[in-house]
Structure formats: structure tokens, C-alpha cells
């Protein structure tokens, strides 16, 4: 990165101001912040040598942050490219001036992680960003195929409080003087955290729809359709229904495939409560959309049947509790290979349980070993209690639960004992799902017979077939506003056959990466100036190629158990 650009904010090849859109309630396999972060780093990886993509948070009026994106070097980036990159959660409003980092009295640091993070920091990242916001900080990320850098500019020295907030919010990150490179994985997760936090702020600030009208999010539209409609001022289902076909065609960037999606969702949408149920004024759309979202998932026939049975069981539990003292546990285990929609189904179940009245909230609190096991003796129990306190009234999803019992010298057994105790303490207000890969989960259950009794429902998620993988890939492309040529479908089916039966390929993630890779090649082909778009937003066979092979998995350590 050139010194004059970093320090003075001048000479950027292209700069754009981004406005974060309020989030809709969707049950995709990934959220919008993750999609935008993926696009940002994929685009940065194909830039010419010496070029980079950047985003920057800077103080704005009203005690908030403004978000800008810009390119450096000879990068062939346009404002439209930034619109495509950040489409899932933001829109380009206007050209932006990039504020300098080295202003008068300001100090610039680099943020580097102590260890490679494995998952977004969620609430802790939000607390860190709030602290930086109050301190008047400027945060800049720089990414290219060669390096990744996260820079922090402050109007003064870095205080102890800010150091602690940064370490807690960004995976133990530390600030150091000068320019130091960070890993791409660290920068990716910080980008995802920042976008998710700003999206949450936008949701809080968004004006509620008029009384009696249905939020547009209830339609569960794809990100491109939602973004185009929001830009046009459409925020409710009633507004959308009142529009003519001609008015829809007049909405900027709303493609034919988007209009077809809207017509299909409107035709199948019903805002009436199910027979025998009364709609609750507290419902925000997630729980009432949950059954439809489950049915819309590709494949998973056995899972859908089991979820429906558990939902019926939950309704019975709720009915019996209202008549007399009655206790039945709904804790469960989700067992399946990567990318088989375990987290997605958990989010849908949370909505169903909330609608029934078993949970106070449709939210899912997702945690892993790092959230439950402390570094020092005696702290793990407090950590577990804190997680259950945060999850009270919600569904607690413990991913890779078997990792609590490995041999890494931690306090996994202490965590599990605390989890069992908290499950008992919160048996009336929290439902726990243990999730993980088949072999490891089977060894976990075999070594801990009591776990089977505490989680009596076990749902097995099978690997997707080649046909299902191809269907998911096309749906992922459609959600992003792209259609496929017939020849492209044949190529997708051929590529999916190579991934069938290979859990390491990632199942649904393979399909998502297949679609994202094709869209990236479309962007290079059309927006990079190689050729005009004969069919706008239509993917061709040559746009598809097998995603890069995943890194070989690290040797899994044996899992130890308490006798």
C-alpha cells in the first residue's frame, strides 16, 4: 500500500460511501455479512499485483461510524463493483473521500491476532466497536492477494481499556506500532463482524412498518431483490402487492429473475395464522415463517420429518404444561458432516419453538469450545454460566460439542459438568442442541451415556446427493439475482457429481462456493471489460469451475472421556 494513500487518503483509484441496509429475517446457510466479506476477499485476491481493496470505518456525526470502500493501485475497480461486493448488506450511495489516518495528534497502530480465530466474535466484537466509536477511532482494512493489514488510528494514545476491548472483541488481537501484516482469516472475520454489527445498528434505527402492515422481510426474498426494493422505498408486503408489473420493471437493477422471485413469493405468501392458533403481536416474522423456511430447504427429507415430529411433541408438551405440572426435555443432538444445514435447521427450530410458546425468543445463541472453556482453572464454570445467562429464553447451539472432551490440556470436562448443571438450572427456559460430525459425536455419546438421556432427540443430517447439490448451487445464484443458461446447468451437475459422497468437499458450502465463484468470473468477464453482457446477470457454462480444494484436515486428536 502506498504511503501517501494510507496517510493522506488521496489518490484512491475508486472510493464509495456505503449505507448498510436493515437486515431481513432469512434462514440461509450464511448471513449477509458473511456473503459480503467473502466477496470482498475473493475480489481482492484477483487484483493485479500492487493493488488492494480497502474498507474504512470513520467517526460520523451523531456519534456513529460511516463506512467507505476504496481501491488502491491500478485496480480496475468501479463503483458498480463495490455495489456488487457489498450488495448482500449495503448499497453504494455516492463517491466518498477517504479520511487520512495520520491526522494531527493521531496515532496509527496495526492490529494482529495472538491466535488464528475460528469463528466470528459476535457480541464481543460489538462491544469493541462501540468502545472504538466513543474514542473517535478510524479502522481501516487492506486486502490483496499478497497481504492483509488492519490499521487503527486514534486521536491520542491507546488506553488500557481500549486494549482490553480490542483483545476481547477481535480474538485476542493486540495493537503494535507501525505496519504489521495479519492473516487473511483474521481480517475476514473482523470484516464479517463489522458488517454484522453495522447491520444490527441499521435494524435498530429502521422505522417500523405502519401498524397492521407486514414487514417485507416476511417474504424471505433473496438479498438482491430485497436491496432493490428497499432502495425504491418498498418496506411492506402490502406496498409490494399494490405495485403493477410496469412499476416493478421501473425499479433500478431489479432483474427479470428478481421479479419472477417476487411474484412466486407473493403468490405463496399467507400472513394468516395456522388453524387453531392466534397470531401474537410480539411475532416479528421469523417464527411464523419458520415452517415454510424448513420446507424450502433442499433435500433433508428425514430431517424435515423429524423436525415436524418434534414440533408436534413440543405442542403436546406445551398443552400438558398448561393443564398440570409436567416436565419433558427437548434438548437434542444434530449429527452430520460439514455443510449439511445443521445450523440453519437450528435457527428454524428456534422460530417454531418461539411460536409455540416454549421459548421467549426466536434467537439462537451459537457457541463453540472457545466460548465455554477458559484458559485458567476455575474460570470455566463462570464462562458457562455467562453463556447460559445470555441464552436464557432462547435456543443454545453448541457446535462441535465433542471438542469439549479432547486432549488439548484445557478444562473441557469442567465445562461439560457445568453445562449439565446449567441445563438443569435453565430446563424451563432454554433448549440446548449439541452438534458435530458423526464419528466424533458417536464416541462422545458412547463415553457419556448420560448425555443421550439429557438429549433424547438425535437428528442425523445426511450428505447431499449430486442432484441436490446442483439445485442448491442454482438457488444460491438465483438469490443473488443470477440465472443459469441450460449449458451451465449441465456443467454444474457434472461438477456436483465430483463432490457427491465427499464430506470434505463441504456439501452445501461446495454449492455456495460454486455459485460465488461463477459470479466472480462473471464480474471479471463483464465488469472487467473483457466483453459486454449479451444476457445481463446470466451465468454461462465457462463461469463455473470446481471450488479450490479445501486444505487437508489437521489430524484429529483422540477424544477422552470421564469414566
MOCORRA-V398221 format. One line per field, one symbol per residue. phi: phi as a letter, one per 40 degrees, with the letter a starting at -180 (. if undefined). A space follows every 10 residues. Layout:
phi->???
//
This chain:
phi->.cdccccbgb gccabbcbbc cdcccbbcca ccccdccdcd cccccbccdg babbbacbdb cggbbbbbba bbgcccbbcc ccccccddba bccacbcccc ccccgcbbbb bbccaccbad cfcccccccc cccccgcbbb bbbacbabbb bbbbchcccc ccdccccccb fgcbcbcgbb cbcccccccc dccccccccc cccccccccd dgccdddccf cccccccccc ccgcbbcccc cccccccccc ccgccccccc cccccccccb ccccdgbbcc cccbhccccd dcccccccgf dccccccccc ccccccdccc cccacabbcb cabbbicdgb gccccccccd cccccchcbc bccbcbbbdc cbbccbcgcc cccccccccc cdgbcbbccf ccccbbbcgc bccccccccd ccdccbccbb bbbcbicdcc cccccccbdc ccccbccbbb bccccccccc cccccccccc gbbbcdcccc cccccccccc gbdcchfccd cccccccccc ccccccccgc acccbdfbcb dccbacddcc cdccdcccbc bcc
//
